[in-house]
Amino acid sequence: MTACVITATEDRMVEGLVQQMVTRNMYLMPIVCDTEAVGIVTRYELLRLMIR
């Protein structure tokens, strides 16, 4: 059985990422461009950006 991986595109707004991660209780979100993974963002990193 394969789990569905929740990802975000590199042009997604920070507020939307934070909302999705908090709603789904996620701490990491893979960032993709087309079908290739280009990075991972953490909830901590996003919250630090929003505080600034």
Beta strands, then each sheet from edge to edge (+ up, - down):
strand 1: 8-9
strand 2: 28-33
strand 3: 36-42
sheet 1: 1+ 2+ 3-
end
